[in-house]
Every structure is written in structure tokens, then in C-alpha cells.
Amino acid sequence: MILYCLERVTRRYNDRLVLDIDRLEIESGRIHALLGPNGAGKTTLLNILGFLETPTTGRMSFCGKPVETSRAALLHLRRQVVLVDQHPIMFTTTVCGNIEFGLKIRGMERKARMRVVDEALETVGLRQFKHARAHELSGGETQRLALARALALAPSVLLCDEPTASVDAENQAVIAALLQAINASKGTTILFTTHDRLQAAALAQETLVLEKGRLTATTYENSYACTVFPGQNGRLRCTLHDQVEIPCELTLPAGFSERNSRVYIAPEKITLSRSVDRQSNHGVTGTVLLLMAEGEHIRVVVNIGVLMVVLLDRASYRHERPAIGETVSLQFAADAVTLLDRPS
Amino acid sequence: MSFFLESFVAACRLAWSLDPELLTIVRVSLSVSCLATAFAALVSIPAGFAIAHGRFPGKRIVITLLNTLLALPTVVIGLFVYVFISRRGIFGPLDLLYTQQAMIIGQFILVVPLITALTIAAISRVDERYRKTARTLGANAWQTALVVLREGRFGIAAAVISAFGRVISEIGISMMLGGNIKGFTRTMTTAMALEYDKGSFILAVALGLVLMALSLGINVLFNLIQGRSGR
């Protein structure tokens, strides 16, 4: 079932366009990861999905019904969706008082409230802190308490803004396991933002990528700031982070001159070879830093001056067998390079 | 020096003996100041909250005006209220002049800008995430406002305590609108001024001691409440 549907949704702050989504559908009962660099509009999108902000323009529906912007309608929707902040803030009261808040304003009786509070604390492993002052908890415990505070309300949708960004490795694992358990046991739709592509791959069944307020088909990795300039034969050349020049097959628009842009290089369209041809104009060389199995592919991170991810299918990997520390050459397919800013 | 010491010892004895005249003066002072502060708080705290959270044209001007009013001399307020409540004023028929009600009105006007300005400052300092958290947990506008008020409660309490300190220690309004009538509108400050004029320091010093003890007591109470809340 489609839970959210956003069509031509934009959000502006004064004159600044921070979100511009052509179409987005979010399916219920699944875990969705929202990837993107800082300033991509992830938090703004979460606020809109949490009904804490309204879009400047566009249409939005929730559970198949158009979202109305009246106070009463938004309050009704907000009571089905809870957003957990990246740095959650606790009310100046006890752990129990924090979890109780949402239940109290829903008019739940004290006995039932206490039962729900105990269950929520049990789920996040903080039962022993029930009567502690919330401000005295550590960062990881605070993040778990924020999750408990949200879970106590049994929301249809749980939105988490970088839930593991500011906690240690142990708490990261605890929080990731919690999110999976909540989704599996209660069917809660979860959408979380992250910078960590691996975490997204490990946790989420769906991945969305935001780049400069727009949803992109690309995966957030292999996206670089670059300078593009006219090369020979009407082709563009591209320098990543002013360090590494890569050939690209993009055709030169009329009147195009040198400019700063962003470029995406599809990891599955890069060919890796152990035979290094330093004279070749069609590739670059680099050192293998990391090898990792990922489903049917092998993820290879190569340092070519910038870190570049190459996705090899298992057959190619068996053929080349690159080793960590080894120098390899990378060749780019004709359609591997995409300019994210269209040259004007 | 010995004169001061003698006055001080005699004042302590007077205060300790619970002199009826002294008690009446303290009672009038406390009732007028408490009522003026309470009424002002009822108006100023919601006003301060609305100004802090509201987005309206001229907000900066309103805040600047309030800050300017903080420096308003008590005699100016006394004069201003006198014009309205004197026999020839538009509220003359209400016979308010030289009553405790007149003093309460004057002191109310004195501390409304103070509590409002300090409430604005207290609410502005409350982290914006409290508001967002309350809303995402399902709070309506009223419940969200209560959360923000609750988180800013120490700043607001400090505003009310400052206002009480301002009214209990002021003299201009009490003198001009109360008239320093014994047993009726005589407050600690007006009595102290009168005793000073008479050259009789014992009651003046005793009242000064009571005033300082009150101030100390309120601040100790405030610190206790703050301490219990874990801040």
C-alpha cells in the first residue's frame, strides 16, 4: 500500500528553494533510507512527512487521502507519525515523564500509561532508568529514550533523522537492531536519513537519494564536485575536486564554457583492470583500499586521488581478483558519467 | 557608629516583639505588592509568550518600547495614574485616590513591562526543539505552548520575583497614590521615609531589616525550587 504520495512538492525558505520533488511514493510497512549530503533537504523532507511543515507548493496524500492543511487535520495526522530528531531533546522531567507526555495528551489513564511506559522502556533496554532525570542520560541512552518516547505512541510511521549519527558504535548497533525489530514486529513504516550508504544498505529495503533538494536516481556515492570544461573533439573533460581529471563522453552544448558542477559516476559502469596502461587516455589508475561483498556484487573502493566506488559482478571479480594495496586501472563506460547540474 | 548600632539593636527588638504597627505596615506592603505582581503576571506572561512566539510587523518596535518602559520612574507613573483617578480625573467618581487599589493600579503599570520583557527573554531562550518535539508527539497549539512555558518556567519565575522586588521596594507610587495613611496605605518604604523625616530611625531600620529578610527569603525559596528540579 502506498502510504505517502508527493507530487510536484516544493519548499522554499524566503527565496531559497530547498526541496523540489517531482514525485515520491513511500510504501507502508517497509524501512526506507533517505541518503544525501548535508544541505540536500533531508530534514525538510522529514518535517514535511511528519506534518510539521507544509510544502510551499504541490500535492501530498497520506493513506490515499489528500493532506488538508487545517490545524485539526494536521493534528490528526501528526498523531500517526512521530519524528525522532538527530539530537533529541528531553523535557525537564524524568524518563517516565518524557514517555508519558504523548500518552497523557491522548487522554490515556494512568494505569494504562504506566504499562505502555514499562513496555517501551523494556524494548529499548532502559527500564532501570525509569525514574532517573532524562537530562542525566548519556547521548546513546537519550537517543534510545527518544525512540521509546516515539514507540509508546504506536505510530504508523516512524521518521528518524540520522538516528545513529551522534552515538557510539555499540549504541549504533542497538538502535539499528531496534528499528528492524519495530518494523518486523509492528509493521511500522520507518524512514530514516543517513550519510552512511552501508548502513542504508544493511537496514533499508528502499533507498531514496536527495541531491540539492531533488530526488535523484543515482546513489549518493561517487558524486563529486568538479570543474567541467571543453576538451578535444567537442567532448567535455572533467576534473574531480580539482585533483583528478577523468575523460567523459558527454557532448558539448553550444556556447558552453568552463564551469563548476557536480558529477555522478555510476559504480556499476566502471571497469576495473589489474593491467595498468598508464599511456591510455580512457582511464585512470588508483590503489585498492577496500573490498566488500554486497549481494551479487563486490564493492571495491579505489583511491584515484578521490575515493571512488566500483561495483563488480562476481564473474568480473573472479577474473580480475584485485587485492588491497594493488594498483589498478579504471575505465569508464560511455554513459558512466552524468552531470548533476545541467549546463546552461 | 554607636548611634547606628543602638538603632539596629532597638530595631531588632522591635521586629522580634512583633510590634502591631510594624506588622500592619508589613501586611499592607505585602498585600498590595503581591496583588499588583499577581495581576501583572496574569497579563504579562501570556503577553510575553505571544510576543516571543508571534510573527507580526512591528515586533522589534514593541520589544524596544517594552525595554524603554523598564526605566520608567515611579513618580511618572504616580503622576500619570493620579491624573486619571483624582477628583477631576475621568475615574474620579470611583474614589480610588489614596486607597490600596490605587497603589495596586500604579504598581501594576510599573511591572507589566518588566515581567513582559523578561518573559520574552525567557521564552526566546527555550530551545526550539521543545516546540517541535511536543508537536510531533501529538500536542495541539495549547499543549505545545504549555510545554514551552514549562521549559521556560525558571526564567518566568525569575521575572515575577524581580517584579515583586521592584514593587515592594518602590516609594513614588505608594506615596503619590496611597498617601501614606497610617494603618491603611502606609507601606514599608513610605513609613521608612516618614520615620527618616521625623529623625526616628528605629522603626525605619526595623522595616529595612524586614524588607531585606523578605528579599532573602524569596530568593532562597526560588533557589530551593530550582535545586529540586535538578537545574
Boltz contact constraints between the chains, C-beta under 6 A:
constraints:
  - contact:
      token1: [A, 50]
      token2: [B, 136]
      max_distance: 6.0
  - contact:
      token1: [A, 52]
      token2: [B, 135]
      max_distance: 6.0
  - contact:
      token1: [A, 75]
      token2: [B, 140]
      max_distance: 6.0
  - contact:
      token1: [A, 78]
      token2: [B, 138]
      max_distance: 6.0
  - contact:
      token1: [A, 79]
      token2: [B, 138]
      max_distance: 6.0
  - contact:
      token1: [A, 82]
      token2: [B, 136]
      max_distance: 6.0
  - contact:
      token1: [A, 83]
      token2: [B, 136]
      max_distance: 6.0
  - contact:
      token1: [A, 89]
      token2: [B, 127]
      max_distance: 6.0
  - contact:
      token1: [A, 89]
      token2: [B, 129]
      max_distance: 6.0
  - contact:
      token1: [A, 89]
      token2: [B, 133]
      max_distance: 6.0
  - contact:
      token1: [A, 101]
      token2: [B, 137]
      max_distance: 6.0
  - contact:
      token1: [A, 102]
      token2: [B, 137]
      max_distance: 6.0
  - contact:
      token1: [A, 102]
      token2: [B, 138]
      max_distance: 6.0
  - contact:
      token1: [A, 105]
      token2: [B, 138]
      max_distance: 6.0
  - contact:
      token1: [A, 105]
      token2: [B, 139]
      max_distance: 6.0
  - contact:
      token1: [A, 105]
      token2: [B, 143]
      max_distance: 6.0
  - contact:
      token1: [A, 133]
      token2: [B, 230]
      max_distance: 6.0
